[in-house]
C-alpha cells in the first residue's frame, strides 16, 4: 500500500496516457471500417501520391 501511495501520480498519469492511446486506436479502427484514410488525403503535397491510393482509383 505504501508503494501505491508513493507512486500515485505516476499511476494516474500512466492511466490517462493509456486511455488516450486507447481512444486514438479505437478512432483509427472506426475510421478504417468507414473507409477513411488516416493520412489526411492531401495528396497534392505528398511525394507518394501516385502509389498511396492507387488501389482505390482502380
C-alpha distance matrix in Angstrom:
0.0 3.8 5.4 5.2 6.4 8.7 10.1 10.4 14.2 14.7 13.1 15.4 18.3 18.0 18.0 21.0 22.8 22.4 23.8 26.7 27.6 27.6 29.8 32.2 32.5 33.2 35.9 37.4 37.7 39.3 41.7 42.6 43.5 45.6 47.4 46.2 45.8 42.8 45.1 46.6 50.0 51.7 53.8 56.5 54.5 52.8 54.4 53.5 55.0 57.7 55.3 52.1 53.6 56.6 55.5 55.4 58.9 60.6
3.8 0.0 3.8 5.4 5.1 6.0 8.6 9.8 13.3 13.8 13.3 15.6 18.1 18.2 18.9 21.6 23.2 23.3 24.9 27.4 28.4 28.9 31.1 33.1 33.7 34.8 37.2 38.6 39.2 40.9 43.0 44.0 45.2 47.2 48.8 47.4 46.7 43.5 45.6 47.0 50.6 52.0 54.1 56.6 54.4 52.8 54.4 53.6 55.3 58.1 55.9 52.7 54.3 57.4 56.6 56.6 59.9 61.7
5.4 3.8 0.0 3.8 5.5 5.1 6.2 8.3 11.5 11.1 10.7 13.6 15.7 15.3 16.5 19.3 20.4 20.5 22.5 24.9 25.5 26.1 28.6 30.4 30.8 32.2 34.6 35.8 36.4 38.3 40.3 41.2 42.5 44.6 46.0 44.6 43.7 40.5 42.5 44.1 47.6 49.0 51.0 53.5 51.3 49.6 51.0 50.2 52.0 54.7 52.5 49.4 51.1 54.1 53.3 53.5 56.8 58.5
5.2 5.4 3.8 0.0 3.8 5.4 5.2 5.6 9.3 9.4 8.1 10.6 13.3 13.1 13.5 16.3 17.9 17.9 19.5 22.1 23.1 23.4 25.7 27.7 28.3 29.4 31.7 33.2 33.8 35.5 37.6 38.7 39.8 41.8 43.4 42.0 41.4 38.2 40.4 41.8 45.3 46.8 49.0 51.5 49.5 47.9 49.5 48.7 50.2 53.0 50.8 47.6 49.1 52.2 51.3 51.2 54.6 56.4
6.4 5.1 5.5 3.8 0.0 3.8 5.5 5.2 8.6 10.1 9.6 11.1 13.9 14.7 15.2 17.3 19.3 19.9 21.1 23.4 24.9 25.5 27.3 29.4 30.4 31.4 33.5 35.2 36.0 37.5 39.4 40.8 42.0 43.7 45.4 43.8 43.2 40.0 42.0 43.1 46.8 48.1 50.4 52.8 50.7 49.3 51.1 50.5 52.0 54.9 52.9 49.6 51.1 54.3 53.6 53.3 56.6 58.6
8.7 6.0 5.1 5.4 3.8 0.0 3.8 5.9 8.2 8.9 9.8 11.8 13.6 14.4 15.9 17.8 19.2 20.2 21.9 23.8 25.0 26.1 28.1 29.7 30.7 32.1 34.1 35.5 36.6 38.3 40.0 41.2 42.7 44.5 45.9 44.1 43.2 39.8 41.5 42.8 46.4 47.5 49.7 52.0 49.7 48.3 49.9 49.5 51.2 54.1 52.1 49.0 50.7 53.9 53.4 53.3 56.5 58.6
10.1 8.6 6.2 5.2 5.5 3.8 0.0 3.8 5.7 5.3 6.3 8.7 10.2 10.7 12.4 14.4 15.6 16.5 18.5 20.2 21.3 22.5 24.5 26.0 27.0 28.6 30.5 31.8 33.0 34.7 36.3 37.5 39.1 40.9 42.2 40.4 39.4 36.0 37.8 39.1 42.7 43.9 46.1 48.4 46.1 44.7 46.3 45.8 47.4 50.3 48.4 45.2 47.0 50.1 49.6 49.5 52.7 54.8
10.4 9.8 8.3 5.6 5.2 5.9 3.8 0.0 3.8 5.5 5.1 6.1 8.7 9.9 10.6 12.3 14.3 15.3 16.5 18.5 20.0 20.9 22.6 24.5 25.8 26.9 28.7 30.4 31.5 32.9 34.7 36.1 37.5 39.1 40.7 38.9 38.2 35.0 37.0 38.0 41.7 42.9 45.3 47.6 45.6 44.3 46.2 45.6 47.0 50.0 48.1 44.8 46.2 49.5 48.9 48.6 51.8 53.9
14.2 13.3 11.5 9.3 8.6 8.2 5.7 3.8 0.0 3.8 5.3 4.9 6.1 8.4 9.8 10.5 12.2 14.1 15.2 16.5 18.3 19.8 21.1 22.6 24.3 25.7 27.1 28.7 30.3 31.6 33.0 34.6 36.3 37.6 39.0 36.9 36.1 32.7 34.5 35.4 39.1 40.1 42.6 44.8 42.6 41.5 43.4 43.1 44.5 47.6 45.9 42.6 44.1 47.5 47.1 46.7 49.8 52.1
14.7 13.8 11.1 9.4 10.1 8.9 5.3 5.5 3.8 0.0 3.8 5.5 5.2 6.1 8.6 10.0 10.6 12.2 14.2 15.4 16.5 18.2 20.0 21.2 22.5 24.3 25.9 27.1 28.6 30.3 31.6 32.9 34.7 36.3 37.5 35.5 34.4 31.0 32.6 33.9 37.5 38.6 40.8 43.1 40.8 39.5 41.2 40.8 42.3 45.3 43.5 40.3 42.0 45.3 44.9 44.7 47.8 50.0
13.1 13.3 10.7 8.1 9.6 9.8 6.3 5.1 5.3 3.8 0.0 3.8 5.5 5.1 6.1 8.6 9.9 10.4 12.2 14.3 15.4 16.3 18.3 20.0 21.0 22.3 24.4 25.8 26.8 28.5 30.2 31.4 32.9 34.7 36.1 34.4 33.6 30.4 32.5 33.8 37.3 38.8 41.0 43.5 41.5 40.0 41.8 41.0 42.4 45.3 43.3 40.0 41.5 44.7 44.0 43.8 47.0 49.1
15.4 15.6 13.6 10.6 11.1 11.8 8.7 6.1 4.9 5.5 3.8 0.0 3.8 5.5 5.2 6.2 8.7 9.9 10.6 12.4 14.4 15.3 16.6 18.6 20.1 21.1 22.7 24.6 25.9 27.1 28.7 30.4 31.8 33.2 34.8 32.9 32.4 29.2 31.3 32.2 35.9 37.2 39.7 42.1 40.3 39.0 41.1 40.5 41.6 44.6 42.8 39.4 40.7 44.0 43.4 42.9 46.0 48.3
18.3 18.1 15.7 13.3 13.9 13.6 10.2 8.7 6.1 5.2 5.5 3.8 0.0 3.8 5.5 5.1 6.2 8.6 9.9 10.6 12.3 14.1 15.4 16.6 18.4 20.0 21.2 22.7 24.4 25.9 27.1 28.7 30.5 31.8 33.1 30.9 30.0 26.7 28.5 29.4 33.1 34.3 36.7 39.0 37.0 35.8 37.8 37.3 38.6 41.7 40.0 36.6 38.1 41.5 41.1 40.6 43.7 46.0
18.0 18.2 15.3 13.1 14.7 14.4 10.7 9.9 8.4 6.1 5.1 5.5 3.8 0.0 3.8 5.5 5.1 6.1 8.6 9.9 10.6 12.1 14.3 15.4 16.5 18.3 20.0 21.1 22.5 24.3 25.8 26.9 28.7 30.4 31.6 29.7 28.8 25.4 27.4 28.8 32.4 33.8 35.9 38.5 36.5 34.9 36.8 36.0 37.4 40.2 38.3 35.0 36.5 39.7 39.2 38.9 42.1 44.2
18.0 18.9 16.5 13.5 15.2 15.9 12.4 10.6 9.8 8.6 6.1 5.2 5.5 3.8 0.0 3.8 5.4 5.0 6.1 8.7 9.9 10.4 12.3 14.3 15.3 16.3 18.4 20.0 21.0 22.4 24.3 25.6 27.0 28.6 30.2 28.6 28.1 25.1 27.5 28.7 32.2 33.9 36.2 38.9 37.2 35.7 37.8 36.7 37.8 40.7 38.7 35.2 36.3 39.6 38.8 38.3 41.6 43.7
21.0 21.6 19.3 16.3 17.3 17.8 14.4 12.3 10.5 10.0 8.6 6.2 5.1 5.5 3.8 0.0 3.8 5.5 5.1 6.2 8.7 9.8 10.6 12.5 14.3 15.4 16.6 18.5 20.1 21.2 22.6 24.4 26.0 27.2 28.7 26.7 26.3 23.2 25.4 26.2 29.8 31.4 33.9 36.4 34.8 33.5 35.8 35.1 35.9 38.9 37.2 33.7 34.8 38.2 37.6 36.8 40.0 42.3
22.8 23.2 20.4 17.9 19.3 19.2 15.6 14.3 12.2 10.6 9.9 8.7 6.2 5.1 5.4 3.8 0.0 3.8 5.4 5.1 6.2 8.5 9.9 10.6 12.3 14.2 15.4 16.6 18.4 20.0 21.1 22.5 24.5 25.9 27.0 24.9 24.0 20.7 22.7 23.9 27.5 28.9 31.2 33.8 32.0 30.6 32.6 31.9 32.9 35.9 34.2 30.7 32.0 35.4 35.0 34.5 37.6 39.9
22.4 23.3 20.5 17.9 19.9 20.2 16.5 15.3 14.1 12.2 10.4 9.9 8.6 6.1 5.0 5.5 3.8 0.0 3.8 5.5 5.2 6.0 8.6 9.9 10.6 12.2 14.3 15.4 16.5 18.3 19.9 21.0 22.6 24.4 25.7 24.1 23.4 20.4 22.9 24.3 27.7 29.6 31.7 34.5 33.0 31.2 33.2 32.0 33.1 35.8 33.7 30.3 31.4 34.7 33.8 33.5 36.8 38.8
23.8 24.9 22.5 19.5 21.1 21.9 18.5 16.5 15.2 14.2 12.2 10.6 9.9 8.6 6.1 5.1 5.4 3.8 0.0 3.8 5.5 5.1 6.2 8.7 9.9 10.5 12.3 14.3 15.4 16.5 18.3 19.9 21.2 22.6 24.4 22.7 22.6 19.8 22.5 23.5 27.0 29.0 31.3 34.2 32.9 31.4 33.8 32.5 33.2 36.0 34.1 30.5 31.2 34.5 33.6 32.8 36.1 38.2
26.7 27.4 24.9 22.1 23.4 23.8 20.2 18.5 16.5 15.4 14.3 12.4 10.6 9.9 8.7 6.2 5.1 5.5 3.8 0.0 3.8 5.4 5.2 6.3 8.7 9.9 10.7 12.4 14.4 15.4 16.5 18.4 20.2 21.2 22.6 20.5 20.0 17.0 19.5 20.3 23.8 25.6 28.1 30.8 29.4 28.1 30.5 29.5 30.1 33.1 31.5 27.8 28.7 32.1 31.5 30.7 33.8 36.1
27.6 28.4 25.5 23.1 24.9 25.0 21.3 20.0 18.3 16.5 15.4 14.4 12.3 10.6 9.9 8.7 6.2 5.2 5.5 3.8 0.0 3.8 5.5 5.1 6.2 8.6 9.9 10.6 12.4 14.3 15.3 16.4 18.5 20.0 21.0 19.2 18.3 15.2 17.7 19.1 22.5 24.5 26.5 29.4 28.1 26.3 28.4 27.2 28.0 30.8 28.9 25.4 26.4 29.7 29.0 28.5 31.8 33.9
27.6 28.9 26.1 23.4 25.5 26.1 22.5 20.9 19.8 18.2 16.3 15.3 14.1 12.1 10.4 9.8 8.5 6.0 5.1 5.4 3.8 0.0 3.8 5.4 5.2 6.2 8.6 9.9 10.6 12.3 14.2 15.3 16.7 18.5 20.0 18.7 18.5 15.9 19.0 20.4 23.5 25.9 27.9 31.1 30.1 28.2 30.4 28.7 29.4 31.9 29.8 26.2 26.8 30.0 28.9 28.2 31.7 33.6
29.8 31.1 28.6 25.7 27.3 28.1 24.5 22.6 21.1 20.0 18.3 16.6 15.4 14.3 12.3 10.6 9.9 8.6 6.2 5.2 5.5 3.8 0.0 3.8 5.5 5.1 6.2 8.6 9.9 10.5 12.2 14.1 15.4 16.5 18.3 16.7 16.9 14.6 17.7 18.5 21.7 24.0 26.4 29.4 28.7 27.2 29.8 28.3 28.4 31.1 29.3 25.6 25.9 29.3 28.2 27.1 30.4 32.6
32.2 33.1 30.4 27.7 29.4 29.7 26.0 24.5 22.6 21.2 20.0 18.6 16.6 15.4 14.3 12.5 10.6 9.9 8.7 6.3 5.1 5.4 3.8 0.0 3.8 5.5 5.1 6.2 8.7 9.9 10.5 12.2 14.3 15.3 16.4 14.4 14.0 11.2 14.1 15.1 18.4 20.7 22.9 25.9 25.1 23.5 26.0 24.5 24.8 27.6 25.9 22.2 22.7 26.2 25.4 24.4 27.6 29.9
32.5 33.7 30.8 28.3 30.4 30.7 27.0 25.8 24.3 22.5 21.0 20.1 18.4 16.5 15.3 14.3 12.3 10.6 9.9 8.7 6.2 5.2 5.5 3.8 0.0 3.8 5.4 5.1 6.2 8.6 9.8 10.5 12.4 14.3 15.3 14.0 13.5 11.2 14.4 16.1 18.9 21.6 23.3 26.7 26.0 23.9 26.1 24.1 24.6 27.0 24.8 21.2 21.7 24.9 23.7 23.1 26.6 28.5
33.2 34.8 32.2 29.4 31.4 32.1 28.6 26.9 25.7 24.3 22.3 21.1 20.0 18.3 16.3 15.4 14.2 12.2 10.5 9.9 8.6 6.2 5.1 5.5 3.8 0.0 3.8 5.5 5.1 6.2 8.6 9.8 10.7 12.4 14.3 13.4 14.1 12.5 16.1 17.3 19.9 22.8 24.7 28.1 27.8 26.0 28.3 26.3 26.3 28.6 26.5 22.8 22.7 25.8 24.3 23.3 26.8 28.6
35.9 37.2 34.6 31.7 33.5 34.1 30.5 28.7 27.1 25.9 24.4 22.7 21.2 20.0 18.4 16.6 15.4 14.3 12.3 10.7 9.9 8.6 6.2 5.1 5.4 3.8 0.0 3.8 5.4 5.1 6.1 8.5 9.9 10.5 12.3 10.7 11.5 9.9 13.5 14.1 16.8 19.6 21.8 25.0 24.9 23.4 26.1 24.3 23.9 26.4 24.7 21.0 20.6 24.0 22.8 21.3 24.6 26.8
37.4 38.6 35.8 33.2 35.2 35.5 31.8 30.4 28.7 27.1 25.8 24.6 22.7 21.1 20.0 18.5 16.6 15.4 14.3 12.4 10.6 9.9 8.6 6.2 5.1 5.5 3.8 0.0 3.8 5.5 5.1 6.0 8.6 9.8 10.4 8.9 8.8 7.1 10.8 12.2 14.6 17.6 19.3 22.7 22.6 20.7 23.1 21.0 20.8 23.2 21.2 17.5 17.5 20.7 19.6 18.6 21.9 24.0
37.7 39.2 36.4 33.8 36.0 36.6 33.0 31.5 30.3 28.6 26.8 25.9 24.4 22.5 21.0 20.1 18.4 16.5 15.4 14.4 12.4 10.6 9.9 8.7 6.2 5.1 5.4 3.8 0.0 3.8 5.4 5.0 6.3 8.7 9.9 9.7 10.4 9.9 13.6 15.1 17.0 20.3 21.6 25.2 25.4 23.2 25.4 22.9 22.6 24.5 22.3 18.7 18.3 21.2 19.4 18.5 22.1 23.7
39.3 40.9 38.3 35.5 37.5 38.3 34.7 32.9 31.6 30.3 28.5 27.1 25.9 24.3 22.4 21.2 20.0 18.3 16.5 15.4 14.3 12.3 10.5 9.9 8.6 6.2 5.1 5.5 3.8 0.0 3.8 5.4 5.2 6.3 8.7 8.7 10.7 10.8 14.6 15.2 16.9 20.3 22.0 25.4 26.0 24.3 26.8 24.4 23.6 25.5 23.7 20.1 19.0 22.0 20.1 18.5 22.0 23.7
41.7 43.0 40.3 37.6 39.4 40.0 36.3 34.7 33.0 31.6 30.2 28.7 27.1 25.8 24.3 22.6 21.1 19.9 18.3 16.5 15.3 14.2 12.2 10.5 9.8 8.6 6.1 5.1 5.4 3.8 0.0 3.8 5.4 5.0 6.2 5.1 7.1 7.7 11.3 11.6 13.1 16.6 18.2 21.7 22.3 20.7 23.4 21.2 20.1 22.2 20.6 17.0 15.8 19.0 17.6 15.7 19.0 21.1
42.6 44.0 41.2 38.7 40.8 41.2 37.5 36.1 34.6 32.9 31.4 30.4 28.7 26.9 25.6 24.4 22.5 21.0 19.9 18.4 16.4 15.3 14.1 12.2 10.5 9.8 8.5 6.0 5.0 5.4 3.8 0.0 3.8 5.4 5.1 5.5 6.6 7.9 11.2 12.5 13.4 17.1 18.0 21.7 22.4 20.3 22.4 19.7 18.9 20.5 18.5 15.0 13.9 16.7 14.8 13.6 17.2 18.8
43.5 45.2 42.5 39.8 42.0 42.7 39.1 37.5 36.3 34.7 32.9 31.8 30.5 28.7 27.0 26.0 24.5 22.6 21.2 20.2 18.5 16.7 15.4 14.3 12.4 10.7 9.9 8.6 6.3 5.2 5.4 3.8 0.0 3.8 5.4 7.5 9.9 11.6 14.9 15.8 16.3 20.1 21.0 24.6 25.6 23.6 25.8 22.9 21.9 23.2 21.1 17.9 16.2 18.6 16.2 14.6 18.2 19.4
45.6 47.2 44.6 41.8 43.7 44.5 40.9 39.1 37.6 36.3 34.7 33.2 31.8 30.4 28.6 27.2 25.9 24.4 22.6 21.2 20.0 18.5 16.5 15.3 14.3 12.4 10.5 9.8 8.7 6.3 5.0 5.4 3.8 0.0 3.8 5.6 9.0 11.3 14.3 14.3 14.7 18.3 19.5 22.9 24.3 22.8 25.3 22.7 21.1 22.5 21.0 17.8 15.7 18.2 16.2 13.8 17.0 18.7
47.4 48.8 46.0 43.4 45.4 45.9 42.2 40.7 39.0 37.5 36.1 34.8 33.1 31.6 30.2 28.7 27.0 25.7 24.4 22.6 21.0 20.0 18.3 16.4 15.3 14.3 12.3 10.4 9.9 8.7 6.2 5.1 5.4 3.8 0.0 3.8 6.6 9.7 12.1 12.4 12.0 15.8 16.4 19.9 21.5 19.7 22.0 19.3 17.6 18.8 17.3 14.2 11.9 14.4 12.5 10.2 13.5 15.3
46.2 47.4 44.6 42.0 43.8 44.1 40.4 38.9 36.9 35.5 34.4 32.9 30.9 29.7 28.6 26.7 24.9 24.1 22.7 20.5 19.2 18.7 16.7 14.4 14.0 13.4 10.7 8.9 9.7 8.7 5.1 5.5 7.5 5.6 3.8 0.0 3.8 6.7 9.0 8.9 9.1 12.8 14.0 17.5 18.7 17.2 19.9 17.6 16.0 17.9 16.8 13.3 11.5 14.7 13.7 11.4 14.3 16.8
45.8 46.7 43.7 41.4 43.2 43.2 39.4 38.2 36.1 34.4 33.6 32.4 30.0 28.8 28.1 26.3 24.0 23.4 22.6 20.0 18.3 18.5 16.9 14.0 13.5 14.1 11.5 8.8 10.4 10.7 7.1 6.6 9.9 9.0 6.6 3.8 0.0 3.8 5.5 6.4 6.8 10.5 11.5 15.1 15.8 14.0 16.5 14.3 13.0 15.3 14.0 10.3 9.4 13.0 12.6 11.0 13.8 16.5
42.8 43.5 40.5 38.2 40.0 39.8 36.0 35.0 32.7 31.0 30.4 29.2 26.7 25.4 25.1 23.2 20.7 20.4 19.8 17.0 15.2 15.9 14.6 11.2 11.2 12.5 9.9 7.1 9.9 10.8 7.7 7.9 11.6 11.3 9.7 6.7 3.8 0.0 3.8 5.7 7.8 10.8 12.2 15.7 15.5 13.7 16.3 14.5 14.0 16.7 15.4 11.6 11.9 15.5 15.5 14.4 17.1 19.9
45.1 45.6 42.5 40.4 42.0 41.5 37.8 37.0 34.5 32.6 32.5 31.3 28.5 27.4 27.5 25.4 22.7 22.9 22.5 19.5 17.7 19.0 17.7 14.1 14.4 16.1 13.5 10.8 13.6 14.6 11.3 11.2 14.9 14.3 12.1 9.0 5.5 3.8 0.0 3.8 5.6 7.7 9.0 12.3 11.8 9.9 12.7 11.2 10.8 14.0 13.2 9.6 10.5 14.1 15.1 14.2 16.3 19.3
46.6 47.0 44.1 41.8 43.1 42.8 39.1 38.0 35.4 33.9 33.8 32.2 29.4 28.8 28.7 26.2 23.9 24.3 23.5 20.3 19.1 20.4 18.5 15.1 16.1 17.3 14.1 12.2 15.1 15.2 11.6 12.5 15.8 14.3 12.4 8.9 6.4 5.7 3.8 0.0 3.8 5.6 8.3 11.1 11.1 10.4 13.8 13.1 11.8 15.1 15.1 11.7 11.8 15.5 16.6 15.0 16.6 20.0
50.0 50.6 47.6 45.3 46.8 46.4 42.7 41.7 39.1 37.5 37.3 35.9 33.1 32.4 32.2 29.8 27.5 27.7 27.0 23.8 22.5 23.5 21.7 18.4 18.9 19.9 16.8 14.6 17.0 16.9 13.1 13.4 16.3 14.7 12.0 9.1 6.8 7.8 5.6 3.8 0.0 3.8 5.4 8.6 9.7 8.9 12.2 11.2 9.0 12.1 12.5 9.5 8.9 12.4 14.0 12.1 13.2 16.8
51.7 52.0 49.0 46.8 48.1 47.5 43.9 42.9 40.1 38.6 38.8 37.2 34.3 33.8 33.9 31.4 28.9 29.6 29.0 25.6 24.5 25.9 24.0 20.7 21.6 22.8 19.6 17.6 20.3 20.3 16.6 17.1 20.1 18.3 15.8 12.8 10.5 10.8 7.7 5.6 3.8 0.0 3.8 5.6 6.5 7.0 10.7 10.9 8.7 12.1 13.5 11.1 11.2 14.3 16.5 14.9 15.2 18.9
53.8 54.1 51.0 49.0 50.4 49.7 46.1 45.3 42.6 40.8 41.0 39.7 36.7 35.9 36.2 33.9 31.2 31.7 31.3 28.1 26.5 27.9 26.4 22.9 23.3 24.7 21.8 19.3 21.6 22.0 18.2 18.0 21.0 19.5 16.4 14.0 11.5 12.2 9.0 8.3 5.4 3.8 0.0 3.8 5.5 5.0 8.0 7.8 5.1 8.4 10.2 8.6 8.9 11.4 14.3 13.2 13.0 16.5
56.5 56.6 53.5 51.5 52.8 52.0 48.4 47.6 44.8 43.1 43.5 42.1 39.0 38.5 38.9 36.4 33.8 34.5 34.2 30.8 29.4 31.1 29.4 25.9 26.7 28.1 25.0 22.7 25.2 25.4 21.7 21.7 24.6 22.9 19.9 17.5 15.1 15.7 12.3 11.1 8.6 5.6 3.8 0.0 3.8 5.7 8.3 9.6 7.0 9.8 12.6 11.8 12.1 14.1 17.2 16.2 15.3 18.8
54.5 54.4 51.3 49.5 50.7 49.7 46.1 45.6 42.6 40.8 41.5 40.3 37.0 36.5 37.2 34.8 32.0 33.0 32.9 29.4 28.1 30.1 28.7 25.1 26.0 27.8 24.9 22.6 25.4 26.0 22.3 22.4 25.6 24.3 21.5 18.7 15.8 15.5 11.8 11.1 9.7 6.5 5.5 3.8 0.0 3.8 6.5 8.9 7.9 11.1 13.4 12.4 13.8 16.0 19.1 18.5 18.0 21.4
52.8 52.8 49.6 47.9 49.3 48.3 44.7 44.3 41.5 39.5 40.0 39.0 35.8 34.9 35.7 33.5 30.6 31.2 31.4 28.1 26.3 28.2 27.2 23.5 23.9 26.0 23.4 20.7 23.2 24.3 20.7 20.3 23.6 22.8 19.7 17.2 14.0 13.7 9.9 10.4 8.9 7.0 5.0 5.7 3.8 0.0 3.8 5.4 5.3 8.8 10.2 9.2 11.3 13.5 16.5 16.5 16.4 19.5
54.4 54.4 51.0 49.5 51.1 49.9 46.3 46.2 43.4 41.2 41.8 41.1 37.8 36.8 37.8 35.8 32.6 33.2 33.8 30.5 28.4 30.4 29.8 26.0 26.1 28.3 26.1 23.1 25.4 26.8 23.4 22.4 25.8 25.3 22.0 19.9 16.5 16.3 12.7 13.8 12.2 10.7 8.0 8.3 6.5 3.8 0.0 3.8 5.6 7.8 9.2 9.4 12.2 13.5 16.8 17.5 17.2 19.8
53.5 53.6 50.2 48.7 50.5 49.5 45.8 45.6 43.1 40.8 41.0 40.5 37.3 36.0 36.7 35.1 31.9 32.0 32.5 29.5 27.2 28.7 28.3 24.5 24.1 26.3 24.3 21.0 22.9 24.4 21.2 19.7 22.9 22.7 19.3 17.6 14.3 14.5 11.2 13.1 11.2 10.9 7.8 9.6 8.9 5.4 3.8 0.0 3.8 5.5 5.7 5.8 9.0 10.2 13.2 14.4 14.4 16.7
55.0 55.3 52.0 50.2 52.0 51.2 47.4 47.0 44.5 42.3 42.4 41.6 38.6 37.4 37.8 35.9 32.9 33.1 33.2 30.1 28.0 29.4 28.4 24.8 24.6 26.3 23.9 20.8 22.6 23.6 20.1 18.9 21.9 21.1 17.6 16.0 13.0 14.0 10.8 11.8 9.0 8.7 5.1 7.0 7.9 5.3 5.6 3.8 0.0 3.8 5.6 5.4 7.0 8.4 11.8 12.1 11.6 14.4
57.7 58.1 54.7 53.0 54.9 54.1 50.3 50.0 47.6 45.3 45.3 44.6 41.7 40.2 40.7 38.9 35.9 35.8 36.0 33.1 30.8 31.9 31.1 27.6 27.0 28.6 26.4 23.2 24.5 25.5 22.2 20.5 23.2 22.5 18.8 17.9 15.3 16.7 14.0 15.1 12.1 12.1 8.4 9.8 11.1 8.8 7.8 5.5 3.8 0.0 3.8 6.0 7.0 6.6 10.3 11.4 10.2 12.3
55.3 55.9 52.5 50.8 52.9 52.1 48.4 48.1 45.9 43.5 43.3 42.8 40.0 38.3 38.7 37.2 34.2 33.7 34.1 31.5 28.9 29.8 29.3 25.9 24.8 26.5 24.7 21.2 22.3 23.7 20.6 18.5 21.1 21.0 17.3 16.8 14.0 15.4 13.2 15.1 12.5 13.5 10.2 12.6 13.4 10.2 9.2 5.7 5.6 3.8 0.0 3.8 5.8 5.2 8.3 10.3 10.2 11.7
52.1 52.7 49.4 47.6 49.6 49.0 45.2 44.8 42.6 40.3 40.0 39.4 36.6 35.0 35.2 33.7 30.7 30.3 30.5 27.8 25.4 26.2 25.6 22.2 21.2 22.8 21.0 17.5 18.7 20.1 17.0 15.0 17.9 17.8 14.2 13.3 10.3 11.6 9.6 11.7 9.5 11.1 8.6 11.8 12.4 9.2 9.4 5.8 5.4 6.0 3.8 0.0 3.8 5.8 7.9 9.1 10.1 12.3
53.6 54.3 51.1 49.1 51.1 50.7 47.0 46.2 44.1 42.0 41.5 40.7 38.1 36.5 36.3 34.8 32.0 31.4 31.2 28.7 26.4 26.8 25.9 22.7 21.7 22.7 20.6 17.5 18.3 19.0 15.8 13.9 16.2 15.7 11.9 11.5 9.4 11.9 10.5 11.8 8.9 11.2 8.9 12.1 13.8 11.3 12.2 9.0 7.0 7.0 5.8 3.8 0.0 3.8 5.5 5.5 6.7 9.2
56.6 57.4 54.1 52.2 54.3 53.9 50.1 49.5 47.5 45.3 44.7 44.0 41.5 39.7 39.6 38.2 35.4 34.7 34.5 32.1 29.7 30.0 29.3 26.2 24.9 25.8 24.0 20.7 21.2 22.0 19.0 16.7 18.6 18.2 14.4 14.7 13.0 15.5 14.1 15.5 12.4 14.3 11.4 14.1 16.0 13.5 13.5 10.2 8.4 6.6 5.2 5.8 3.8 0.0 3.8 5.5 5.2 6.7
55.5 56.6 53.3 51.3 53.6 53.4 49.6 48.9 47.1 44.9 44.0 43.4 41.1 39.2 38.8 37.6 35.0 33.8 33.6 31.5 29.0 28.9 28.2 25.4 23.7 24.3 22.8 19.6 19.4 20.1 17.6 14.8 16.2 16.2 12.5 13.7 12.6 15.5 15.1 16.6 14.0 16.5 14.3 17.2 19.1 16.5 16.8 13.2 11.8 10.3 8.3 7.9 5.5 3.8 0.0 3.8 5.5 5.6
55.4 56.6 53.5 51.2 53.3 53.3 49.5 48.6 46.7 44.7 43.8 42.9 40.6 38.9 38.3 36.8 34.5 33.5 32.8 30.7 28.5 28.2 27.1 24.4 23.1 23.3 21.3 18.6 18.5 18.5 15.7 13.6 14.6 13.8 10.2 11.4 11.0 14.4 14.2 15.0 12.1 14.9 13.2 16.2 18.5 16.5 17.5 14.4 12.1 11.4 10.3 9.1 5.5 5.5 3.8 0.0 3.8 5.6
58.9 59.9 56.8 54.6 56.6 56.5 52.7 51.8 49.8 47.8 47.0 46.0 43.7 42.1 41.6 40.0 37.6 36.8 36.1 33.8 31.8 31.7 30.4 27.6 26.6 26.8 24.6 21.9 22.1 22.0 19.0 17.2 18.2 17.0 13.5 14.3 13.8 17.1 16.3 16.6 13.2 15.2 13.0 15.3 18.0 16.4 17.2 14.4 11.6 10.2 10.2 10.1 6.7 5.2 5.5 3.8 0.0 3.8
60.6 61.7 58.5 56.4 58.6 58.6 54.8 53.9 52.1 50.0 49.1 48.3 46.0 44.2 43.7 42.3 39.9 38.8 38.2 36.1 33.9 33.6 32.6 29.9 28.5 28.6 26.8 24.0 23.7 23.7 21.1 18.8 19.4 18.7 15.3 16.8 16.5 19.9 19.3 20.0 16.8 18.9 16.5 18.8 21.4 19.5 19.8 16.7 14.4 12.3 11.7 12.3 9.2 6.7 5.6 5.6 3.8 0.0
